[in-house]
Amino acid sequence: MAYTRIKPKLYSTSSNGKVIRTSKPQGLYQQTGPIFNRLTVVWVQRNGVPFNTSGFFALLIRNGRVVSSSSFDRFGVVRFNNIGTLTNVSYTIRTFSSSGVLFRSRTIPAGVETFAIIG
């Protein structure tokens, strides 16, 4: 048996027949630009929990040249202070341990303010 979907009404009526109208709340702040002003990368496990990245660092690469380098904090977050958001170009991020072992290499697309490395 097929059921038809009912569209919600613009105005709903109460039990006594009066029309109840809703309006948008006034004075709410509308976000027009990015929240983060610098490129921020989070390195998380598959379940979304950040890795403990004490001592890890990352290199941001564009056209084979290192554009920026920065250290992770212990909560899996690295922030590149010289890369504003939204990014204009794509980058390659390479993450290293404190002993210089390459762990991950990912491509960050243009037009982002944050990026997550999963796994």
C-alpha positions as CSV (number, residue, x, y, z in Angstrom):
1,M,0.0,0.0,0.0
2,A,1.5,3.3,-1.0
3,Y,1.4,6.3,1.2
4,T,1.3,9.8,0.0
5,R,3.5,12.4,1.7
6,I,1.7,15.3,3.2
7,K,3.4,18.7,2.7
8,P,3.4,20.9,5.8
9,K,1.1,23.9,5.7
10,L,2.4,27.4,5.8
11,Y,-0.1,28.4,8.4
12,S,-1.4,25.9,10.9
13,T,-4.8,26.3,12.5
14,S,-5.5,25.7,16.2
15,S,-8.4,23.7,17.4
16,N,-10.6,26.8,17.8
17,G,-10.1,27.9,14.2
18,K,-7.6,30.8,14.7
19,V,-4.7,31.0,12.4
20,I,-1.3,30.8,14.1
21,R,1.4,32.6,12.2
22,T,5.1,32.2,12.8
23,S,7.8,34.7,11.9
24,K,11.6,34.7,11.9
25,P,13.1,35.8,15.1
26,Q,14.5,39.3,14.8
27,G,18.1,40.3,15.5
28,L,19.8,37.0,14.9
29,Y,23.4,37.3,13.6
30,Q,23.9,35.8,10.2
31,Q,27.3,34.5,9.4
32,T,28.6,36.1,6.1
33,G,32.3,35.0,6.2
34,P,34.5,32.2,7.5
35,I,34.6,31.5,11.3
36,F,38.3,30.6,11.3
37,N,40.6,33.3,9.9
38,R,43.6,31.0,9.4
39,L,43.8,27.5,7.9
40,T,43.2,24.9,10.6
41,V,43.7,21.1,10.2
42,V,42.4,18.5,12.6
43,W,43.8,14.9,12.6
44,V,41.2,12.5,13.9
45,Q,40.6,8.8,14.2
46,R,37.9,7.1,12.2
47,N,35.4,7.5,15.1
48,G,36.1,11.3,15.1
49,V,38.3,11.4,18.2
50,P,41.4,13.5,17.7
51,F,44.8,11.8,17.9
52,N,47.3,12.8,20.6
53,T,49.8,14.5,18.2
54,S,52.3,15.8,20.7
55,G,55.6,16.4,18.8
56,F,54.1,16.0,15.4
57,F,54.4,18.7,12.7
58,A,53.0,19.4,9.3
59,L,54.3,20.9,6.1
60,L,52.0,22.7,3.7
61,I,53.2,22.4,0.1
62,R,52.2,24.1,-3.1
63,N,53.8,23.3,-6.5
64,G,56.6,21.4,-4.9
65,R,57.6,24.2,-2.6
66,V,57.0,24.4,1.2
67,V,54.7,27.3,1.9
68,S,54.3,26.9,5.6
69,S,55.2,24.6,8.5
70,S,53.6,24.3,11.9
71,S,53.5,22.0,14.9
72,F,50.4,20.1,16.1
73,D,49.1,20.6,19.6
74,R,48.4,17.5,21.7
75,F,44.7,17.6,20.6
76,G,45.3,16.9,16.9
77,V,45.1,20.5,15.7
78,V,47.6,22.4,13.6
79,R,47.0,26.0,12.5
80,F,48.9,27.7,9.7
81,N,49.2,31.4,10.7
82,N,50.3,32.7,7.3
83,I,47.4,31.0,5.3
84,G,44.2,33.0,5.4
85,T,40.8,31.5,4.7
86,L,38.9,30.8,2.6
87,T,41.9,29.3,0.7
88,N,42.4,30.4,-2.9
89,V,44.4,27.5,-4.0
90,S,44.8,23.8,-3.2
91,Y,47.7,22.6,-1.0
92,T,49.3,19.3,-0.1
93,I,49.7,18.7,3.6
94,R,52.3,16.2,4.9
95,T,52.3,15.2,8.5
96,F,55.4,14.0,10.3
97,S,56.3,12.6,13.7
98,S,58.9,14.3,15.9
99,S,61.6,12.0,14.4
100,G,60.7,13.1,10.9
101,V,58.8,10.0,9.7
102,L,56.1,10.8,7.2
103,F,52.7,9.7,8.4
104,R,50.1,11.1,6.1
105,S,50.0,13.1,2.9
106,R,46.6,14.7,1.8
107,T,45.4,17.3,-0.6
108,I,43.5,20.3,0.8
109,P,41.2,21.7,-1.9
110,A,40.7,25.4,-2.6
111,G,37.9,27.3,-0.8
112,V,38.1,25.8,2.7
113,E,38.8,27.2,6.1
114,T,39.3,23.9,7.9
115,F,40.3,20.4,6.9
116,A,40.2,17.0,8.7
117,I,42.7,14.2,8.2
118,I,40.9,11.0,9.0
119,G,42.9,8.0,10.0
